[in-house]
Amino acid sequence: MEKLAIRSGAEATLRLKFQALDLLRPVLLKYNAIPLEDVLYVFKSPSDALAASFAAKQTIALFNSQNRALKKDELNISGFGMHTGTIVFVEGTDIHWGDPVNTSSKLGQDIAQEGIVLISKIVKDG
């Protein structure tokens, strides 16, 4: 969204971000996602998380295909990161931290590119 911000400004960038969140939220909830933040969801099952990430990728691809045909801005996300473990979580607040939050964030936001799904070894072996 950095290129969009440079080209069209903050308002257009925020509009696309909120449109993306609205687009993906029901897809993720279909796979039993529990939203903690706008871009942080937890799942009871790694298989649900993996299925949700692939469904989200398909949803984004369809959205981008439609927008490309209409010459509208496309949604580009860095990717999805998955890790498992125990987190500190206080329901109704933004208090949630721990290794799964940190590792998933690093995988999905800092390392992933072009919408790739990255999972930690513990998820893979689980």
Secondary structure, DSSP 8 states (H G I E B T S, - for coil): -HHHHHHH-HHHHHHHHHHHHHHHHHHHHTTT-EEEETTEEE-S-HHHHHHHHHHHHHHHHHHHHHHHHTT-------EEEE--S--EE-TTSS-EESHHHHHHHIIIIII--TTEEEE-HHHHH-
